Amino acid sequence: MLQVAEWTKAISVKWRELTAEQKETFQKMAANDKQRYMQQVRELLQECHQLSVETCSRMWNSLAQTGCVSDYYLRIFQ
C-alpha cells in the first residue's frame, strides 16, 4: 500500500501531465464542490442561529467528528 507522501507525489506527477483542458474539468468540479460546501455551511449557521447553544454545539461536534466541518468553522462557532 502507498504511503500518503508517495500517493501525493504520484498524483502530482499525473496532474502536471494533464493538459489545461483536462485540468479544467477537475477545476470546475472543485469550484462546484466549494460552492456546495459553503452553501451547506451557511445553511447550518442559519439553523444554529435558531437553536440553543447546547444543541448547536452538539451538532457541530458531531460534524467535526465526521470531518464535514473544517477547524476554521469550528473555531468561529466556539
N, C-alpha and C positions, 0 to 999 in steps of 0.2 A: 504494500500500500504506500502511496506517495505521502510524504510529509507535506505540511502546509507550504513551506518555503519552496519545495520542489514543484508543487502544483501551481503555485503563484508564478513561478518562473516559466513553466511550460505554457500557462495561459498568456503570459506577457509576450512570449515569442509568437504565439499564434495571433494575438491581437496586432502586433506590428506587421505581420504578413498580410493582413486584410487590406483591401483597397478602401478608399474613402467611402465609396458607395456601399460596400459590405458593412463597414463600421456604422454607417448612418442608420441602418435597421436597428442595431443594438442601442445606439444613442437615443433613438426615438422611443424604444421600449423603456429605457432608463428614465427618460423625461416623463413618460406616461406614468410609470410606477411612482416617481417622486410626486407628481400631481395627485395621484390617488392617495398616497400616504399622507400628504399634507391636508387633504380634504378629510381624511379619517381622523387626523389629529384635531382639526378644527371642530368636527362634529363631537368628538369625545370631550374636548374642552367645554363646548356648549352644554353637553349633558352634565358634566361635572359642576358647572356653574349652578345648575338647578338642584343638585344633590347635596346631601350633608357632607361635610368634610370627611367624616369617618367612612362613609360609603364610597366616596370618590377615591380616597386613599387606598381602600381595599381593591378597587378596580385597577388603579394604576399599578399597584404592587403585583397584581395578578398578571397584567400585561407585561410588566418588566420581566417576570419570570419566564415568559414565553419568548422574550426577545422582540416583541412587537413595538415597543416604545424605546426610543433611544435615551441614553443617560441625560442628554440635553433637556428633553421634555420632563423627565423625572425631577431634575434639579429645579426647573421653573415651577413645577407644581408644589414641591416641598419647600 
